[in-house]
Amino acid sequence: MSPADAGDPVLLRGTGHPPTTRPTQSRPVPPIGQLAFLGVTVASLGGPLALAALYAPGLIDDTTSSAGFVAIAGAVVFLLPLGVWLAFSRQIQSNGGLYGFVEAAAGRRIALVQAGLWIASYALYLVYTTVAIVYDTLPTVLPGVRPYRTLLEIAIPVVIAAVMLAGRTVTLAVLGVLAVGQLALVGALAGVGIAHGAQLSAFAPHSPVGDLATPTAQISLLYVCGSLPLFLGGEVVRPARTVRRGLVVGYALVAAGVVAAVYPLAANPAFTRAPIPGMSVAQVFAGHDLAVAVGLGVAASTAGVMLVEYLALSRLVHVLSGFSTRKIILGLGVLLVAAAPISLIDPERFYDDLLKPSLIALWLSQLMVFAVYPRFAARHGGLRTGHVLLAAGAVAFAIYGIYATLQHAGT
């Protein structure tokens, strides 16, 4: 059996389900180690370079003087959904991920609705995200790439599918390289910014609370893909410890990197209005080579999130259908590659038409996870006030995600 079939069969730990397929493999597949899982987690969170160099700076345009405060506050707000995921994963670690959480709390029927929304969201994300890489990010980094956008629009999905088809070991290795490379570039970007006028006053609120609330909430939303590694819970070594530790350490690394890279912008607010703020910072303070590395890293960061989504989708669909993960990976690859020529008809419209339903489905699927957590807590040790408050905060987080999506779509 190839490494790509590592999730076949999958034992849903904590859900009471037997393996979903017959155990026909001739040899066991080694479990995913702690470092490999940490690499997946880091790559899933944004990825970190895209957050630090592109998305987070763009959200603080009107509150740049409080850049550090907003970045830290956003990271703190995200502890609400992260806390729910960690609480579930204390007892449930499976390749069903969030679906397994909802099933344990509210039953299979409701869990299937949650899984359907989640699958729809990330399947759409897979097919439209290449457009953003090819038509927005890469031309900003390398203007000469414009004549080759059609080729890249097809080549990137092919490469991502090829990595997945090469097997789990190759996929994890690629994600590990992407994670380490991104953290290194985030560190370099932060170092450059801090060395050129960074001000500790950026960690203080300099605007009314209402003005700071919106960018804080929006930054917190950027980390939501951090739930993707949960779908490898059935394949990791010592799952109860590895999953929780990987999520906590991975998030701490990424959030710290984002804060360190963003807070120096308080001294140079004009950078937040650049197409890729981090690239502009590197260009002005460190030179062309680092600027290009950061820009290309942002593109690779986005592609890395696509790869983790592909990995997570293959595991969940396997749990739901019983088909081998290799067949599912092949089917998802066909979908991904086949969508590329369609997107070429009108790339901008293709992206805009799929973005809103994808995000709405994502936030609804997360909302269901957070809403059923008190019921899960009541079944496992008793419901306490802290459980209700945590769930309420996470539900508010998801509702704001829906609101922000609808508001953005209307502008």
N, C-alpha and C positions, 0 to 999 in steps of 0.2 A: 504493500500500500504506500502510495506517495505521501509526502508530508502534507500535501494540500488536503488530504482526507483525515486530518488529525481530529476533526470533530465528529467522526463517524466510527463507532457510535458515541453519543454524548449522554452521560449520566447527569440528569438534572438534580444536582445536590440540593436537598432541602425541599423539593417539591413532591417527592414520593413517586415520581415517574420512573419506570424502567428505561433502559436504553431504547431509543426510538427506531433503531435498525438492528438487524441481527449481527452479532459479533463475529464477522467472518475474517477479520484481518489475521494474518499469520504472525505478526509481531507487533508488540505495542509501540506506540509513537511516544517518544520522550515528552514529558510535560514542558510547558513553557516556563523558563526560569524567571527569577525576580527581575534581573536586569533587562531581559527581553520585554517583559511586561511593562516595566517602567518606560522603556523606549516607545512602546505603543501609546502609553498614556501621554507622554510629553508630545508626541507627534499629533495626537488627537485634539489637544487643547488649543485649537485655533487655526493652524499651528502657531507656536510661540513667536516666530519671527514675523508672520503676517500680523499678529496682534500688536507686537511692539513697534513695528516699523510702518504699518499702514492703518489698521482699523482703530486702535485705541487713540492714536494722535488725532485722527480725523473727528473723533467724538468730543474732544476737549477744546475745539476751536474757540468757543465763546467763554471758556473758563480756564484759559491757559495759565493764568497766574496761580491757580490752585491745582495744577496738573498732578502733583504728587498726592495730594489729598484725595482727589477724585479717583485716581488709579487704585489707591489703597482701599477706599470706601467700596469701589466696585468689586474688588477681590473679596472683601468681607461679606458683602451681600450674597456673593455666590456660595458662601459657606452654607446657606440655607438648603438649596437643592443638593449640594454635595453631602450635607449631613444626612439627608433622607437616603441617598444612594448607599452611604456607608452603613447606615442602620440596617437597611435591607440585607446588604452583603455580609453582615456579621453572621447570618444564618443561611443565606442562599447564595450559592455561586454556581452558575450554570451558563451554558451557551445560549440560553434563552434570554439572558440579560434582564432588561426591564420587563419583558414579557413574563419571565419567571417571577419577578417581584409581584406583579399585579395578579398573576394566577394564585400565588400563595395567599394573597390578601383578600381577593374578591372572586376567585373562581375562574374557570377556563373561558367562559363566554365573554366576560368583560375583558379578560386578558387578550382574547383574539381581536377584539375591537382596537385595543391599544396597539397590538402588534401590527394590525393592518394600517393604522395611521402612521406608525413609525416607519414601516417598510415603504409606504407611499412617499413619505417625506424624503428619505435618504436615497431612494431610487431616482427621484426627480433631481435631487442634489447632484448625484453622480453624472447625470446626462447634461446638466446645464452649467456646471462649474467650469468646464473646459473653456467655455466662451469667455468667462471673466479672465482666465489666465491669458488666453491668446489675444483678446481684443483690448483688454485694459492694462494688465500688468506688463507683459512682455514688450509691447511697443514703447512703453515709458522707459524701460530699461535699455532696450536695444532698438532704436528707431528703424534700423535697417531690416528688421524682421518683418515689417509690414507686408512685403510681397509674398512671404511664405506662410501667412496666417492660415490659408486654406489647408496647406499640408500639415501644419501643426495641429489644427483642429481635429484632424484624423489621427495623427501620429500619437498624440498624448493619450487618448483612450486606448489605443493599441498597446502602448508601452505599459500602462497600468494593468490592463488585462493580462499581458504577458507575464508581468511580475507575479500576479496572483496564480496564474496557471503553472508557474515554475515551482510552486509549492510553498508550504508554510515557512520553511527555514529561510528561503530566499526573501519572502515577504517581510519576515521579522528582521532580517539583516538590513534590508533597504530602509525600513522604518527606523531601525537603530541608528543607521548612518545619518538619516534625515534629522532625527532628534538631537544627536550630538552636534551636528553641523549647525542647526538652528540655535541651540543654546550658546555655541561659540560665537556666532554672529550677533546674537542678542547681547552677549557680554561685551563684544567689541564695540557695538553701537552705544551701549550704555557708558562704556569707558570714555569714548570720544565725547559724548554729550556732557558727562560729568566734568571732564577736564576743561570744558569751554564755557564757564559761566554758570554752572548749575547752582541753584539757590535753595537752601533748606526751607526758605519761606514758602516754597511750592507745596510743602506738606501742611500748610495752614489754609483754612477756608477764607477766601477773600471776596466771596460773593454771597448773596442771600441764599438761604437753604434751598429755596425753590429753584434757583438757577443751577445749583450743584446737583440736585436730585436726578434730573434727567440724564446728564452724562454718566453719573454714577450707576444708574440702573442700566443704561445701555452698555456700559463696559462689562457689567456683570453678565449680561446676556452672551457676550462673546465666548465664554468658556463652556457653553452648554454641550458641545461635542465631547466633553470629558466623560460622558457616560458610555461612549463607544467601547472602551476596553472591557466593560462589564460583560460583553458578549463573548469574551474568551475565558470566562470564569470556570468553565468545565474542562479547560485544558492546561491550567497553570499548576505548578508545584505548590503544595500547601495552600490551597485556594483561599481559605478564610483569612490567612495572614497576608498572602501575596497581593490579593485584590485590594484590600483596604490600605495596606502600606503603599502599594504602587500608586493608588489614586491620591493619597495624601502627599507623598513625596513629589510626585509628578506635578501636582497642582502648585505646591509650594515653590518649586523651581520655576515654573512658568510665570506664576503671578509675581514673584520677586523680580524676574527678568523684565517683565512688562513695566513694573513700577520704576525700576532703575533706568530703563530706556526712555520712559515718558516724562518723568519729572523734570529733567533738564530743559525740556521745551518751554518751561515757564520763563526762562531767560531769553528765549528766541522764538516768540510765538508765531512769527511768519512761517516757520517750517510746517506748521500744522495745515497750511493751505496748499502745500505742494502735492502733486499727484501721489508720490510715495514719500511721506515725510522723513522716514528713516534714511532713505536713499539720499535725500537732499542734505541731511545732517552729515552723512558720511562724505558726500561730495565736497562740501564746504570745508569741513574740519580735518578730513583724513585723505582725500584724494579720490581719483576716479576708480581705482581698482577696488577699494572697499565699497564704494557706492554701487558698482556693478554687482559685486558679490552679494550685497544686501538685497538689491533688486531681484536678482535671479533667485536668491534664497526665499524671498517672499513668494515667488511663483512656485518653487519647489515645496514650500510650506503648505500652500493650498493643495497641491497635488498629493502631498502626504496625507492630508485629512481625507481626501478622496479614497486613498488606498486603505485607510483604517475603516472608512465607511463600507467599502467593498468587503473587507474582511468580516466586519460585524454583520452585514447583510447575509453573507454566505452562511454564517453560523445560525442566525435566527431562522432563516428559511429552512435550513436542515432540520432544526428542532421541530418546526411546524409541519414539514412535509415528509420527513424520513428519507428523502433523496440524498445521495452521497454529496458531500460538499464539493467534490470535483465537478460533478455534473452541474451543480448550482453555480459554481464559479464560472463555468463555461457559458451557462445561460445568461448570467449577468454580464459577462464579457461581450456576448453577442448584442445584448441590449445597449451597452455602453458604446460599442463601436458603430452599431447601426444608427444610433441617434446623431452621430457626428455629421454625416452628410445632410441630415434634415436641418440641423442647426445652421448650416451654411446658407440656407435660403434667405433667412433674415436673422442674423445672430442676435441683434439687440432685442428684437421682439421675442425670439425664442427664450432668451434669458428672463426678460421681464414677465412673460406669461407663465413661466414655471416657478419663478421665485416665490411669489405670494402663496400659492397653494402648498408649496413645499414647507414654508415656514409655519403656516397655520397648522398643517398636519403635525409638524414637529412639536409645537407648543401644546397642542391638544393631547398628544401622546404623553408628553411629560406631565401635563396637568393631571392626567389619570393616575400616573404613578404617585404623585404627591398626595392626591386626594384620598387614595386608599391606604396610605401609610398608617393612619390611626387604627384602622381595622386590623392591620397586620400586627401592630404593637399590642392591641388588646388580646390577640390570640397568642402572643409570645411574651408572656411575662406581665401583662397588665398595662392598661392605658393610663398614662400620667399626663399632667399638665404640659410638661416639656415636649411630649410627643405631639400634642395638639398644636402648640405654638410653632414647633418646627414645621409641621405640615402646612399650617396656615401661611407661614412665611414663604414656603416653597410654592404653594398654590398662587400666592400673590405674584411671585416671580414669573410663573408661567403665564398668568393673566396679563401681566405687563408685556411679556413677549408677544402675545396676541395683539394687544393694543398698539405696540410699537410697529408691528408688521403692517397693520391696517392703516396706521397714520402715515407711515412711509409710503405705502402704496398709493395713498391719496394725494401725495405731494408731487 
